[in-house]
Amino acid sequence: MEQLYTAQLETPAYVFAEEPLLESLDRVKSIASDNRCHFLYSMKSLEYPTVLKKMLNHVEGFAASSVFEARLARELLGSSGTVHYTTPGIRSRDIPEILELCDYVTLNSGNHWRRLTPHLQGHIKIGLRINPGISLVGDERYDPCSSSSRLGMHIPEFRAHLRKNIQLLPHISGIHMHTNCEGRDFGGLLKTVEKVSRDMGDILNDMEWFNIGGGYFFEYINDEEMEHFRSAVDLLQRRHNLTVFMEPGGTIVRSSGYIVASVLDIVGPVRSKVAVLDTTINHMPEVYEYEEYTPDVIGNYGEDEYDEEYAADYDDDDYYHYTLAGASCLAGDQFGEYAFEEPLKIGQRLIFRNMGAYTMVKSHMFNGINLPNVYFVDKSGELRLERNYTYDDFLNRCSAHSTNGSL
Ligand SMILES: Cc1ncc(COP(=O)(O)O)c(C=O)c1O
């Protein structure tokens, strides 16, 4: 991505690159096929159609969490792929569209199950989301399995509901769970599947399919961990004769995205300078949401901090230290502390990497700061501008539009 320092692109910019995207897709597709899993892409991490089109030869379908995502999925897939729908917030008025667009719908609660099942008849396969009750994520805000989570039915609740509504059981054909966030191992998945098999194996035996959700960084997982994955999937397939779906999101698109920014200003005392960039945390809101997260910047010492040899040679004084900050009025619009071999200069470009997931989809126009231009770099290295946002887009976000230049 060296060319991003020099290419004729206007900053700030989201740049998506085909090559790392295809690498991630190949990696996960081969894990899925080695394990006889059905591979869906969870659209919520990035819904950019140019990227979604590149996925069509790799995935069996898309996992959507809203009617808009389901519409986009169906538009791209045509009649040749499946759309799976999972949300804790299904509205009755969405049902006709869900029936038209989707093949699978996962209900989230006993109420959902009782109220909506009669309206979801026909071709659609109905699943139920469970909360197996094993927390794999330290921070409750991102833990789908915390005791107070609304995401899926706890198994005892599921059983109690079933006792009172046994007539509903034949209408469901699958179980869904999504239990992790940025997981780097599969020990927890195996433990969870073992618990589900123990606690509701009799119900699993009546089901056709099981969706293990997303929440894993497949790029970091080693062979030993893959054994845990294999065992978890194998248990569902062999013991319970289930078709297994997986629906990763972020791991597929993360490394394909960059944010290219320019240094607008450098302020502050010599030892703790702040470089103000023309991007902002509005363009990568998880930097603010996740308190411990400092995004990767190419050329920053921190990028190599896991390289022990490099770390051993590191001398703080050899580097120029900066807080990188955004262009909005928010005091906390800061990306973190960085160290560079050369002093930064006004006008210089910086490249944030691993910016493909949960950035564009969460971006907004706080302060009226425009969204980044969107560029795509194809396999041959050709960079093209796909979208630039204008004052009219800003007006749309402000619930207004201009006709012939007047509001
Ligand atoms: C139900 C469900 N499936 C899949 C995913 C994708 O997770 P990730 O992007 O972490 O792989 C999510 C993310 O929140 C989710 O809620």
The ligand as an SDF file (V2000), in Angstrom:
LIG
                    3D

 16 16  0  0  0  0  0  0  0  0999 V2000
  -25.5140  -12.1490   15.2800 C   0  0  0  0  0  0  0  0  0  0  0  0
  -24.1680  -11.7270   14.7910 C   0  0  0  0  0  0  0  0  0  0  0  0
  -23.5550  -12.4950   13.8600 N   0  0  0  0  0  0  0  0  0  0  0  0
  -22.3360  -12.1440   13.3860 C   0  0  0  0  0  0  0  0  0  0  0  0
  -21.6770  -11.0210   13.8260 C   0  0  0  0  0  0  0  0  0  0  0  0
  -20.3320  -10.6790   13.2360 C   0  0  0  0  0  0  0  0  0  0  0  0
  -19.3600  -10.5910   14.2000 O   0  0  0  0  0  0  0  0  0  0  0  0
  -17.8570  -10.1940   13.8050 P   0  0  0  0  0  0  0  0  0  0  0  0
  -17.9080   -9.0160   12.9170 O   0  0  0  0  0  0  0  0  0  0  0  0
  -17.2270   -9.8870   15.1260 O   0  0  0  0  0  0  0  0  0  0  0  0
  -17.2750  -11.4060   13.1480 O   0  0  0  0  0  0  0  0  0  0  0  0
  -22.2790  -10.2070   14.8050 C   0  0  0  0  0  0  0  0  0  0  0  0
  -21.6090   -9.0070   15.3170 C   0  0  0  0  0  0  0  0  0  0  0  0
  -22.0270   -8.3170   16.1890 O   0  0  0  0  0  0  0  0  0  0  0  0
  -23.5720  -10.5650   15.2950 C   0  0  0  0  0  0  0  0  0  0  0  0
  -24.2120   -9.8200   16.2070 O   0  0  0  0  0  0  0  0  0  0  0  0
  1  2  1  0
  2  3  1  0
  2 15  2  0
  3  4  2  0
  4  5  1  0
  5  6  1  0
  5 12  2  0
  6  7  1  0
  7  8  1  0
  8  9  2  0
  8 10  1  0
  8 11  1  0
 12 13  1  0
 12 15  1  0
 13 14  2  0
 15 16  1  0
M  END
$$$$
